[in-house]
Amino acid sequence: MTRARFTLKSIGREAQLLLIGIPVLLWTLLPIYHLVLFAISPRDKATSGRLWPQDPTLSNFDVVFHQKHFYLHHFWQQLGNSLFIAISVGAITLFVATCAAFSISRLKVRGGRTVMNLALMTYFIPAAFLAVPMYKTMSTYGLLNNRWSLILAMVTIASPYCIWVLKQASDKLPWELDEAARIDGASPMQLFRLVYLPLMVPSLVAVGTYALLLAWNEYLYGFLLLSNEADLTLSVALGNFLSADDSPWELLMATGLVYALPPAAIYYAFKRYMVSGLTAGAVKS
């Protein structure tokens, strides 16, 4: 009787979760569905309101890949800019955050926690409010209209959170490992390379992916700091489509779909690290 009651209770709980989860899933997939719908629709039928285009076509992707529209003259170069900036931000942020977290958590550098907390306080101010001061800073140092201005800006925004996540994960590592390594004569650099890094792989992948995707999707800072058409990221270039009186929505959506594929591939390649990496240190044993 108890087992039957427990089984009925479990089934009821799963049914409730399904009743909530299915509508949420459908609502989440709805924008992606419309993105695909526009991308495979002919120009004169992109806004027909049909649930599926009568004559689906891949010609929009041909226009995008061969840069046949004047808004797409620098498509491949702008996509390359996005890749370069995103990968650079991910790598630099990972280097800065890893070294900082190791110094604060394992080496116990004096004032390290204070500096980390002060850095986190920058999140009290919305990033959009810091865009103009960042523009002024880059102008002062002659970095405007340079891809490195956007890279440095995004590293500045991403680093505090990444340092905090890695510091929390580092605090969970057993101190006995450090002591054993020091007894064997390991220097701090050897401790960092041989003990710390191998154990932190899930968290490193998680924060590196976070920083990369943050830079990949950034629009405001790219719009302010870059003005040369050939140096723009694709996310900023896509905004040009909206400036036309008769915007080619089908090309915008086809380009957007192509632009969404790299981060989706990166996420699914490393998704097994994401949850364990971002939640490391959340629960203390």
BAFI-3210 file (N, C-alpha, C; in Angstrom, 3 decimals, decimal comma, padded with zeros to 6 digits):
// residues 285
n [1|2|3|4|5|6|7|8|9|10|11|12|13|14|15|16|17|18|19|20|21|22|23|24|25|26|27|28|29|30|31|32|33|34|35|36|37|38|39|40|41|42|43|44|45|46|47|48|49|50|51|52|53|54|55|56|57|58|59|60|61|62|63|64|65|66|67|68|69|70|71|72|73|74|75|76|77|78|79|80|81|82|83|84|85|86|87|88|89|90|91|92|93|94|95|96|97|98|99|100|101|102|103|104|105|106|107|108|109|110|111|112|113|114|115|116|117|118|119|120|121|122|123|124|125|126|127|128|129|130|131|132|133|134|135|136|137|138|139|140|141|142|143|144|145|146|147|148|149|150|151|152|153|154|155|156|157|158|159|160|161|162|163|164|165|166|167|168|169|170|171|172|173|174|175|176|177|178|179|180|181|182|183|184|185|186|187|188|189|190|191|192|193|194|195|196|197|198|199|200|201|202|203|204|205|206|207|208|209|210|211|212|213|214|215|216|217|218|219|220|221|222|223|224|225|226|227|228|229|230|231|232|233|234|235|236|237|238|239|240|241|242|243|244|245|246|247|248|249|250|251|252|253|254|255|256|257|258|259|260|261|262|263|264|265|266|267|268|269|270|271|272|273|274|275|276|277|278|279|280|281|282|283|284|285]
n.u [000,830|001,914|003,982|002,492|001,114|003,248|004,188|002,014|002,072|004,548|004,054|002,051|003,519|005,381|003,599|002,630|004,976|005,374|003,118|003,765|006,316|006,121|004,511|006,295|008,584|007,611|006,982|009,539|010,767|009,361|010,235|012,549|011,418|009,996|012,163|013,448|011,323|011,047|013,580|013,534|011,644|010,335|010,982|008,649|006,794|007,424|006,150|003,635|002,047|001,500|001,694|003,640|005,855|004,594|006,155|008,961|012,385|015,945|017,290|017,766|019,884|021,847|022,158|023,195|025,612|027,051|027,241|025,473|023,863|023,759|023,968|025,376|027,937|030,316|030,102|031,496|033,890|033,014|031,859|034,179|035,429|033,742|034,229|037,002|037,051|035,358|036,678|039,121|038,321|037,275|039,630|041,453|039,986|039,708|042,382|043,037|041,073|041,591|044,221|043,824|041,876|043,281|045,352|043,910|042,400|044,074|046,735|046,300|046,612|047,253|044,600|043,287|040,635|039,220|039,706|038,443|035,775|035,301|035,520|033,285|031,323|031,021|029,018|026,757|026,090|024,369|025,581|025,108|025,098|027,744|028,786|029,261|031,308|033,245|033,616|034,759|037,131|038,445|038,734|040,494|042,847|043,377|042,163|039,810|037,653|039,017|039,469|040,480|039,627|036,974|037,437|038,941|037,052|034,993|036,343|036,782|034,158|033,381|035,234|035,047|032,828|033,660|036,026|034,952|033,371|035,356|036,902|035,148|034,843|037,483|037,836|036,689|038,466|040,531|042,702|044,706|045,891|047,413|049,207|050,511|051,761|053,489|055,121|056,455|058,094|057,057|056,784|054,919|054,131|054,330|052,454|050,193|050,131|050,246|048,493|046,318|045,140|044,413|042,353|040,454|039,211|036,372|035,145|036,742|036,186|033,490|033,418|035,010|033,469|031,212|032,276|033,056|030,587|029,290|030,742|030,305|027,587|027,362|026,171|025,782|028,273|029,909|028,684|029,211|032,020|033,177|033,318|034,108|033,117|034,239|035,362|033,391|031,471|029,404|026,986|026,518|026,472|024,145|022,225|022,075|020,226|017,810|017,667|016,692|013,921|012,353|012,922|014,866|013,621|013,765|016,414|017,725|016,878|017,879|020,627|020,845|020,228|022,404|024,362|023,725|024,506|027,347|027,712|025,761|026,782|029,164|028,156|026,746|028,837|030,276|028,465|028,254|030,059|029,093|026,955|028,062|030,369|029,567|028,093|029,847|031,095|028,814|027,518|028,556|030,470]
n.v [-001,204|001,212|001,493|001,673|004,039|005,781|005,537|006,539|009,142|009,982|009,787|011,706|014,011|014,092|014,428|016,997|018,467|018,047|019,324|021,925|022,163|021,531|023,655|025,788|024,979|025,006|027,725|028,776|027,753|028,980|031,603|030,701|029,042|030,924|032,374|030,501|030,140|032,659|032,712|030,787|031,629|033,073|036,441|038,026|036,669|036,509|037,616|036,515|035,248|032,556|029,252|027,647|028,188|028,421|027,952|026,975|028,023|028,004|030,101|032,500|031,982|031,536|034,113|035,317|033,848|034,338|037,036|038,849|041,009|044,521|045,114|042,992|042,917|042,652|040,280|037,774|038,751|040,234|038,194|036,796|038,760|038,708|036,106|036,276|038,293|037,184|034,748|035,783|037,335|035,286|033,749|035,608|036,508|034,088|033,548|035,754|035,495|032,916|033,071|035,092|033,952|031,725|032,984|034,354|032,343|030,046|030,899|032,876|035,714|038,891|041,126|040,211|039,163|041,471|043,061|041,442|041,590|044,322|044,485|042,965|044,688|046,443|045,440|046,454|048,620|049,013|047,560|049,002|051,649|052,122|052,319|054,765|056,025|054,034|054,372|056,934|056,382|054,597|056,311|058,193|056,715|056,164|053,966|053,694|052,480|050,163|046,706|045,722|047,444|046,719|044,112|044,507|045,931|044,017|042,024|043,377|043,573|040,888|039,642|040,030|038,394|035,884|035,505|035,293|032,944|031,002|031,267|030,392|027,723|026,892|027,028|024,700|022,683|020,168|021,037|019,364|018,418|020,579|020,798|018,329|018,578|020,723|019,598|017,778|019,470|021,253|024,252|027,409|027,908|025,354|024,051|025,404|024,627|021,794|020,790|022,535|023,472|020,991|019,995|021,934|021,963|021,600|023,978|025,927|025,564|026,252|029,029|030,121|029,594|031,093|033,757|033,903|033,637|035,873|037,978|037,344|037,899|040,579|043,854|046,698|047,840|047,157|048,630|051,254|051,432|050,593|051,621|051,438|049,788|047,370|046,423|045,851|043,771|040,923|040,951|043,674|044,591|043,385|045,044|047,065|046,302|047,089|049,755|050,396|051,478|049,552|046,799|043,894|041,313|038,550|038,053|039,100|037,327|034,913|035,437|035,841|033,276|031,793|033,097|032,269|029,657|028,972|029,670|027,947|025,450|025,490|025,600|023,131|021,417|021,665|021,341|019,456|020,266|022,671|022,986|021,710|023,207|025,934|025,779|024,991|025,035|026,106|024,651|023,792|021,217]
n.w [000,000|000,841|-001,026|-003,412|-002,938|-002,812|-005,449|-006,936|-006,002|-007,019|-009,759|-010,000|-009,332|-011,442|-013,556|-013,009|-013,353|-016,088|-017,123|-016,589|-017,736|-020,530|-021,800|-021,215|-022,618|-025,276|-025,518|-025,307|-027,601|-029,581|-030,623|-031,986|-033,877|-035,446|-036,377|-038,063|-039,819|-041,119|-042,294|-044,324|-046,053|-049,078|-050,251|-050,764|-049,321|-046,699|-044,530|-044,464|-042,608|-042,470|-041,028|-042,051|-044,733|-048,072|-050,303|-049,461|-049,315|-049,890|-050,832|-049,551|-047,829|-049,708|-050,705|-048,422|-047,894|-050,223|-050,174|-051,480|-051,026|-050,249|-047,561|-046,677|-047,591|-046,200|-044,843|-044,237|-043,233|-041,050|-039,552|-038,987|-037,416|-035,195|-034,245|-033,672|-031,678|-029,706|-029,037|-028,174|-025,961|-024,336|-023,880|-022,674|-020,458|-019,119|-018,473|-016,790|-014,752|-013,766|-012,740|-010,817|-009,108|-008,149|-006,756|-004,771|-003,475|-003,001|-002,537|-000,743|-000,945|000,436|000,894|-001,304|-001,338|-000,746|-003,000|-004,918|-004,031|-004,346|-007,106|-007,831|-007,013|-009,074|-010,617|-009,541|-010,964|-013,953|-016,983|-019,294|-018,454|-018,090|-020,560|-021,923|-020,262|-020,748|-023,469|-023,465|-022,108|-023,874|-026,018|-024,951|-024,736|-027,344|-028,618|-029,950|-032,575|-032,929|-032,752|-030,381|-028,440|-027,915|-027,072|-024,681|-023,203|-022,862|-021,477|-019,108|-018,159|-017,903|-016,200|-013,221|-012,358|-013,303|-011,852|-009,283|-009,498|-010,067|-007,786|-005,792|-006,596|-006,319|-003,584|-002,725|-003,197|-001,741|000,939|001,615|-000,685|-001,596|000,534|000,418|-002,063|-001,568|000,375|-001,180|-002,471|-004,349|-006,184|-006,048|-008,728|-009,880|-008,322|-009,189|-011,897|-011,947|-010,028|-009,420|-011,953|-013,417|-011,729|-011,870|-014,296|-015,183|-014,143|-015,349|-018,077|-017,992|-017,195|-019,182|-021,464|-020,800|-020,825|-023,506|-024,893|-023,898|-025,055|-027,729|-028,145|-027,627|-028,199|-027,693|-026,759|-028,888|-030,899|-030,053|-029,817|-032,193|-035,540|-038,173|-041,075|-041,900|-039,589|-037,817|-035,598|-036,330|-034,988|-034,519|-037,142|-038,054|-037,039|-038,895|-040,763|-039,766|-040,181|-042,629|-044,684|-045,873|-044,677|-045,348|-044,139|-044,362|-045,087|-042,876|-040,871|-041,850|-041,758|-039,013|-038,097|-039,049|-037,565|-035,037|-034,871|-034,266|-031,370|-030,320|-031,032|-029,558|-026,958|-026,719|-027,084|-024,748|-022,716|-020,686|-018,843|-017,985|-015,989|-013,695|-013,487|-013,147|-010,828|-008,949|-005,701|-004,674|-002,732|000,415|001,815]
ca.u [000,000|002,810|004,675|001,515|000,864|004,459|004,235|000,994|002,561|005,616|003,427|001,387|004,534|005,907|002,555|002,632|006,164|005,130|002,126|004,470|007,488|005,801|004,228|007,504|009,425|007,012|007,141|010,960|011,111|008,564|011,056|013,431|010,562|009,756|013,445|013,593|010,231|011,434|014,812|013,291|010,512|010,644|010,858|007,288|005,907|008,045|005,210|002,305|001,299|001,300|002,467|004,786|005,822|004,065|007,290|010,212|013,558|017,241|017,943|018,214|021,222|022,753|022,432|024,054|026,935|027,761|027,284|024,834|023,100|024,737|024,175|026,149|029,181|031,439|029,560|032,503|034,865|032,366|031,761|035,532|035,638|033,016|034,968|038,262|036,781|034,801|037,725|040,105|037,729|037,233|040,982|042,039|039,212|040,060|043,727|042,964|040,255|042,255|045,343|043,307|041,227|044,335|046,058|043,029|041,916|045,104|047,928|045,846|047,250|046,644|043,723|042,709|039,181|038,700|039,739|037,402|034,477|035,177|035,252|031,897|030,442|030,772|027,766|025,643|025,769|024,117|026,670|024,752|025,462|029,202|029,207|029,830|032,647|034,165|033,909|035,692|038,420|039,074|039,115|041,673|044,025|043,522|041,765|038,532|037,657|039,984|038,812|040,968|038,822|035,842|037,965|039,275|035,812|034,263|037,127|036,498|032,809|033,236|036,220|034,655|031,989|034,472|036,924|034,144|033,009|036,547|037,319|034,244|035,199|038,809|037,708|036,243|039,570|041,129|043,990|045,714|046,612|048,427|050,234|051,310|052,597|054,555|056,065|057,269|058,955|056,436|056,708|053,568|053,834|054,087|051,172|049,181|050,104|050,103|047,420|045,149|044,503|043,696|041,155|039,515|038,798|034,953|034,875|037,453|035,391|032,235|033,595|035,509|032,309|030,394|032,905|033,011|029,224|028,985|031,330|029,685|026,259|027,373|025,791|025,928|029,676|030,407|028,110|029,849|033,478|033,613|032,520|034,520|032,251|034,995|035,785|032,228|031,055|028,190|025,821|026,293|026,115|022,750|021,383|021,915|019,027|016,650|017,693|016,046|012,466|011,782|013,971|014,793|013,527|014,177|017,878|018,102|016,671|018,822|021,925|020,759|020,276|023,805|025,119|023,401|025,020|028,594|027,558|024,994|027,719|030,086|027,433|026,461|030,102|030,785|027,352|028,426|030,852|028,496|026,242|028,979|031,347|028,975|027,554|030,931|031,239|027,522|027,169|029,729|030,340]
ca.v [000,000|002,375|001,621|002,148|005,456|006,509|005,542|007,489|010,484|010,296|010,011|013,004|015,066|014,142|015,001|018,437|019,023|018,041|020,364|023,209|022,158|021,522|025,017|026,608|024,569|025,514|029,189|029,049|027,400|029,764|032,554|029,979|028,604|032,071|032,686|029,561|030,397|033,812|032,441|029,923|032,170|034,049|037,825|038,546|035,856|036,358|038,064|036,077|034,776|031,108|028,469|027,121|028,824|027,597|027,592|027,184|028,170|028,255|031,166|033,544|031,599|031,758|035,559|035,616|033,248|034,954|038,482|039,458|042,186|045,539|045,022|041,777|042,972|042,266|039,244|036,832|039,481|040,566|036,948|036,561|039,694|038,191|034,942|036,730|039,026|036,272|033,826|036,571|037,660|034,059|033,339|036,586|036,452|032,837|033,710|036,707|034,951|031,749|033,534|035,839|033,028|030,931|033,844|034,684|031,167|029,083|031,578|033,783|037,023|039,900|042,067|039,621|039,089|042,840|043,459|040,695|042,148|045,636|044,237|042,529|045,838|047,122|044,923|047,235|049,592|048,305|047,697|050,036|052,955|052,253|052,332|056,077|056,131|053,143|055,047|058,025|055,774|054,088|057,487|058,794|055,894|055,966|052,609|053,678|051,881|049,074|045,545|045,505|048,239|045,890|042,973|044,956|046,289|042,810|041,371|044,134|043,242|039,460|039,123|039,902|037,211|034,680|035,348|034,826|031,543|030,164|031,307|029,512|026,345|026,613|026,833|023,327|021,733|019,803|021,658|018,310|018,318|021,635|020,473|017,216|019,083|021,540|018,689|017,191|020,514|021,982|025,704|027,880|027,729|023,929|023,788|025,948|023,890|020,342|020,427|023,420|023,488|019,759|019,812|023,029|021,941|021,914|025,398|026,721|025,480|026,972|030,481|030,481|029,608|032,250|034,980|033,856|033,910|037,256|038,818|037,009|038,486|041,988|044,802|048,108|048,260|047,060|049,759|052,505|051,430|050,277|052,333|051,009|048,691|046,122|045,999|045,571|042,398|040,626|041,353|045,095|044,735|042,986|046,200|047,909|045,892|047,771|051,174|050,573|051,637|048,255|045,884|042,519|040,490|037,178|038,013|039,328|036,098|033,907|035,786|035,580|031,832|031,406|033,675|031,543|028,286|028,742|029,544|026,734|024,321|025,578|025,242|021,703|020,689|021,737|021,453|018,577|020,986|023,948|022,972|021,389|024,283|027,166|025,580|024,550|025,903|026,592|023,899|023,436|019,927]
ca.w [000,000|000,910|-002,308|-004,403|-002,661|-003,219|-006,913|-007,395|-005,683|-007,975|-011,062|-009,936|-009,370|-012,807|-014,410|-012,762|-013,996|-017,529|-017,430|-016,550|-018,605|-021,963|-022,274|-021,147|-023,739|-026,518|-025,535|-025,544|-028,978|-030,528|-031,383|-032,905|-034,984|-036,333|-037,007|-039,173|-040,757|-041,937|-043,032|-045,494|-046,806|-050,131|-049,774|-050,822|-048,489|-045,386|-043,499|-044,895|-041,450|-042,538|-040,077|-042,789|-046,052|-049,160|-051,164|-048,708|-050,171|-049,252|-051,597|-048,629|-047,355|-050,834|-050,710|-047,277|-048,039|-051,350|-049,916|-052,639|-050,620|-049,852|-046,119|-046,400|-048,348|-045,342|-043,967|-043,745|-042,424|-039,783|-038,795|-038,481|-036,312|-034,027|-033,748|-033,097|-030,442|-028,705|-028,584|-027,420|-024,660|-023,546|-023,469|-021,748|-019,213|-018,445|-017,901|-015,674|-013,666|-013,193|-011,917|-009,675|-008,183|-007,512|-005,799|-003,654|-002,764|-002,590|-002,017|000,307|-001,114|001,298|000,211|-002,506|-001,218|-000,815|-004,412|-005,607|-003,662|-004,990|-008,526|-007,950|-006,787|-010,347|-011,166|-009,028|-012,018|-015,221|-017,952|-020,277|-017,915|-018,159|-021,961|-022,275|-019,652|-021,445|-024,746|-023,161|-021,759|-025,097|-026,817|-024,318|-025,010|-028,778|-028,990|-030,653|-033,914|-032,890|-032,151|-029,032|-027,504|-027,531|-026,310|-023,329|-022,518|-022,486|-020,423|-017,890|-017,697|-017,586|-015,238|-011,806|-012,136|-013,534|-010,700|-008,155|-009,725|-009,917|-006,387|-005,059|-006,941|-005,771|-002,132|-002,462|-003,363|-000,443|001,242|001,744|-001,955|-001,592|001,524|-000,096|-003,149|-000,986|001,040|-002,252|-003,013|-005,461|-006,097|-006,352|-010,150|-010,097|-007,682|-010,100|-013,165|-011,818|-009,102|-009,510|-013,272|-013,766|-010,917|-012,120|-015,704|-015,412|-013,889|-016,360|-019,304|-017,790|-017,213|-020,512|-022,365|-020,418|-021,335|-024,968|-025,355|-023,547|-026,096|-029,010|-028,242|-027,246|-029,249|-027,340|-026,736|-030,257|-031,650|-029,644|-029,913|-033,551|-036,548|-039,504|-041,514|-041,997|-038,250|-036,991|-035,364|-037,084|-034,201|-034,775|-038,551|-038,229|-036,724|-040,078|-041,477|-039,207|-040,548|-043,936|-044,650|-046,242|-044,245|-045,867|-042,944|-044,624|-045,040|-041,483|-040,105|-042,336|-041,178|-037,579|-037,873|-039,224|-036,453|-033,808|-034,898|-033,528|-029,910|-030,009|-031,130|-028,424|-025,738|-026,666|-026,980|-023,383|-021,771|-019,529|-017,856|-017,635|-014,722|-012,618|-013,351|-012,652|-009,492|-008,053|-004,542|-004,194|-001,523|001,205|002,489]
c.u [000,868|003,523|003,728|001,232|002,050|004,551|003,237|001,430|003,644|005,039|002,734|002,370|005,110|004,881|002,491|003,815|005,989|004,154|002,757|005,568|007,169|005,427|005,454|008,442|008,900|007,186|008,596|011,346|010,387|009,389|011,986|012,644|010,320|011,039|013,660|012,545|010,559|012,621|014,578|012,106|011,000|010,358|009,418|006,313|006,444|007,098|003,787|001,439|001,015|002,175|003,691|004,729|005,345|005,174|008,594|011,419|014,808|018,000|018,434|019,612|022,262|023,135|023,404|025,472|027,744|027,728|026,654|023,980|024,069|024,927|025,087|027,493|030,389|031,032|030,651|033,542|034,278|032,157|033,117|035,872|034,966|033,746|036,257|038,038|036,280|035,867|038,774|039,582|037,688|038,601|041,576|041,320|039,563|041,427|043,689|042,232|040,928|043,396|044,854|042,683|042,246|045,059|045,216|042,722|043,029|046,339|047,594|046,557|046,512|045,822|043,033|041,190|038,547|038,642|038,638|036,022|034,257|034,879|033,803|030,924|030,180|029,490|026,548|025,183|025,524|025,216|026,382|025,148|026,970|029,705|029,865|031,171|033,676|034,568|034,942|037,076|039,160|039,509|040,388|042,951|044,169|043,132|040,423|038,708|038,745|039,317|039,259|040,221|037,629|036,299|038,247|038,028|035,076|035,022|036,870|035,142|032,722|034,105|035,727|033,825|032,804|035,439|036,155|033,786|034,215|037,051|036,444|034,567|036,541|038,756|037,304|037,368|040,207|042,495|045,100|046,525|047,720|049,573|051,125|052,260|053,757|055,591|056,995|058,142|058,376|056,430|055,271|053,189|053,567|052,766|050,024|049,015|049,755|048,924|046,161|044,428|043,785|042,391|040,079|038,950|037,311|034,619|035,550|036,676|034,118|032,427|034,164|034,387|031,410|030,966|032,841|031,624|028,799|029,513|030,669|028,363|026,222|027,058|026,173|027,373|030,296|029,923|028,832|031,336|034,006|032,720|032,893|033,742|032,986|035,426|034,616|032,082|029,733|026,942|025,491|025,845|024,661|021,798|021,180|020,654|017,810|016,601|016,998|014,535|011,773|012,830|013,785|014,791|014,019|015,698|018,395|017,984|017,602|020,217|021,944|020,831|021,703|024,640|024,883|024,037|026,329|028,418|026,750|025,901|028,681|029,394|027,212|027,733|030,590|029,685|027,531|029,285|030,107|027,857|027,194|029,977|030,769|028,392|028,610|031,084|029,926|027,108|028,452|029,492|030,783]
c.v [001,259|002,601|002,158|003,625|006,306|006,613|006,529|008,927|010,913|010,593|011,364|014,160|015,209|014,747|016,519|019,114|019,083|019,133|021,755|023,258|022,235|022,906|025,927|026,283|025,125|027,026|029,575|028,801|028,254|030,807|031,867|029,491|029,751|032,507|031,800|029,836|031,563|033,473|031,624|030,408|033,072|035,459|038,295|037,757|035,688|036,726|037,661|035,600|033,286|030,410|027,825|027,715|027,870|027,107|027,845|027,180|028,398|029,387|032,291|033,240|031,758|033,230|035,909|035,108|033,884|036,483|039,275|040,678|043,218|045,603|043,863|041,764|042,518|041,122|038,359|037,522|039,837|039,324|036,577|037,490|039,187|037,008|035,366|037,406|038,080|035,335|034,565|036,915|036,425|033,675|034,295|036,571|035,201|032,942|034,610|036,092|033,766|032,162|034,251|034,906|032,165|031,742|034,110|033,456|030,280|029,750|032,575|035,138|038,062|040,893|041,500|039,576|040,473|043,325|042,742|041,263|043,521|045,483|043,813|043,685|046,620|046,639|045,619|048,272|048,823|048,585|048,786|051,424|053,201|052,381|053,653|056,309|055,227|053,750|056,153|057,475|055,292|055,230|058,117|058,039|055,534|054,595|052,549|053,121|050,809|047,894|045,294|046,350|047,428|044,688|043,384|045,321|045,046|042,008|042,051|043,765|041,800|039,010|039,014|038,657|035,934|034,437|034,785|033,348|030,636|030,151|030,393|028,041|025,958|026,352|025,401|022,305|021,425|020,466|020,620|018,143|019,357|021,284|019,337|017,675|019,912|020,673|018,044|018,227|021,303|023,485|026,147|027,703|026,259|023,500|024,237|025,056|022,418|019,915|021,230|023,299|022,185|019,569|020,849|023,013|022,238|023,390|026,297|026,720|026,307|028,482|030,946|030,555|030,792|033,545|035,041|034,222|035,340|038,214|038,580|037,747|039,986|042,898|046,237|048,574|048,169|048,214|051,058|052,547|051,173|050,997|051,951|049,759|047,357|045,588|045,639|044,079|042,168|041,019|042,824|045,310|044,350|044,129|047,116|047,555|046,681|049,245|051,446|050,723|050,314|047,178|044,497|041,522|039,065|037,029|038,223|038,044|034,977|034,164|035,507|034,101|031,313|031,883|032,919|030,165|028,095|028,690|028,329|025,511|024,310|025,137|023,734|020,858|020,620|021,715|020,563|019,230|022,178|023,939|022,719|022,521|025,529|027,010|025,101|025,536|026,417|025,916|023,490|022,096|020,050]
c.w [000,000|-000,421|-003,376|-004,211|-003,093|-004,736|-007,484|-007,134|-006,660|-009,353|-011,096|-010,014|-010,781|-013,767|-014,239|-013,445|-015,508|-017,929|-017,416|-017,606|-020,077|-022,470|-022,259|-022,312|-025,057|-026,629|-025,812|-026,997|-030,001|-031,284|-032,382|-034,114|-035,966|-037,036|-038,228|-040,244|-041,682|-042,830|-044,290|-046,324|-047,929|-049,633|-049,737|-049,956|-047,070|-044,262|-043,838|-043,731|-041,472|-041,505|-040,722|-044,187|-047,142|-050,086|-050,411|-049,633|-049,332|-049,955|-050,689|-048,094|-048,464|-050,929|-049,593|-047,513|-049,165|-051,293|-051,059|-052,304|-050,067|-048,340|-045,743|-047,119|-047,522|-044,414|-043,383|-042,876|-041,060|-038,917|-038,208|-037,330|-035,037|-033,412|-033,045|-031,752|-029,356|-028,157|-027,757|-026,037|-023,769|-023,023|-022,440|-020,413|-018,420|-017,781|-016,670|-014,483|-012,988|-012,274|-010,661|-008,645|-007,453|-006,441|-004,556|-002,809|-002,216|-001,997|-000,914|000,242|-000,288|000,466|-001,008|-002,471|-001,306|-002,256|-005,191|-005,299|-004,279|-006,475|-008,734|-007,759|-008,065|-010,990|-010,583|-010,050|-013,308|-016,234|-018,980|-019,789|-017,980|-019,586|-022,337|-021,578|-020,327|-022,797|-024,532|-022,854|-022,999|-026,005|-026,271|-024,666|-026,485|-029,274|-029,719|-032,071|-034,046|-032,181|-030,720|-028,013|-027,016|-026,703|-024,871|-022,536|-022,028|-021,431|-019,083|-017,308|-017,213|-016,419|-013,798|-011,516|-012,294|-012,389|-009,516|-008,304|-009,507|-008,479|-005,544|-005,338|-006,334|-004,272|-001,782|-002,578|-002,010|-000,252|001,359|000,464|-002,036|-000,638|001,038|-001,193|-002,595|-000,276|000,018|-002,938|-004,165|-005,184|-006,356|-007,824|-010,482|-009,469|-008,582|-011,333|-012,995|-010,927|-009,377|-010,851|-013,612|-012,998|-011,223|-013,535|-015,908|-015,215|-014,909|-017,676|-019,175|-017,895|-018,553|-021,523|-022,080|-021,004|-022,855|-025,491|-025,022|-024,614|-027,442|-029,204|-027,951|-028,431|-028,890|-027,402|-028,127|-031,104|-031,327|-029,981|-031,315|-034,547|-037,978|-039,909|-041,527|-040,638|-037,351|-036,722|-036,096|-036,310|-034,405|-036,216|-038,806|-037,911|-037,907|-040,867|-041,012|-039,580|-041,870|-043,768|-044,958|-045,945|-044,852|-044,710|-043,188|-044,603|-043,618|-040,673|-040,562|-041,774|-039,687|-037,251|-038,025|-038,043|-035,152|-033,752|-034,123|-032,009|-029,493|-030,037|-029,952|-027,140|-025,641|-026,607|-025,535|-022,336|-020,551|-018,451|-017,266|-016,248|-013,560|-012,409|-012,724|-011,247|-008,508|-006,911|-004,006|-002,894|-000,829|001,891|003,942]
res [m|t|r|a|r|f|t|l|k|s|i|g|r|e|a|q|l|l|l|i|g|i|p|v|l|l|w|t|l|l|p|i|y|h|l|v|l|f|a|i|s|p|r|d|k|a|t|s|g|r|l|w|p|q|d|p|t|l|s|n|f|d|v|v|f|h|q|k|h|f|y|l|h|h|f|w|q|q|l|g|n|s|l|f|i|a|i|s|v|g|a|i|t|l|f|v|a|t|c|a|a|f|s|i|s|r|l|k|v|r|g|g|r|t|v|m|n|l|a|l|m|t|y|f|i|p|a|a|f|l|a|v|p|m|y|k|t|m|s|t|y|g|l|l|n|n|r|w|s|l|i|l|a|m|v|t|i|a|s|p|y|c|i|w|v|l|k|q|a|s|d|k|l|p|w|e|l|d|e|a|a|r|i|d|g|a|s|p|m|q|l|f|r|l|v|y|l|p|l|m|v|p|s|l|v|a|v|g|t|y|a|l|l|l|a|w|n|e|y|l|y|g|f|l|l|l|s|n|e|a|d|l|t|l|s|v|a|l|g|n|f|l|s|a|d|d|s|p|w|e|l|l|m|a|t|g|l|v|y|a|l|p|p|a|a|i|y|y|a|f|k|r|y|m|v|s|g|l|t|a|g|a|v|k|s]
***
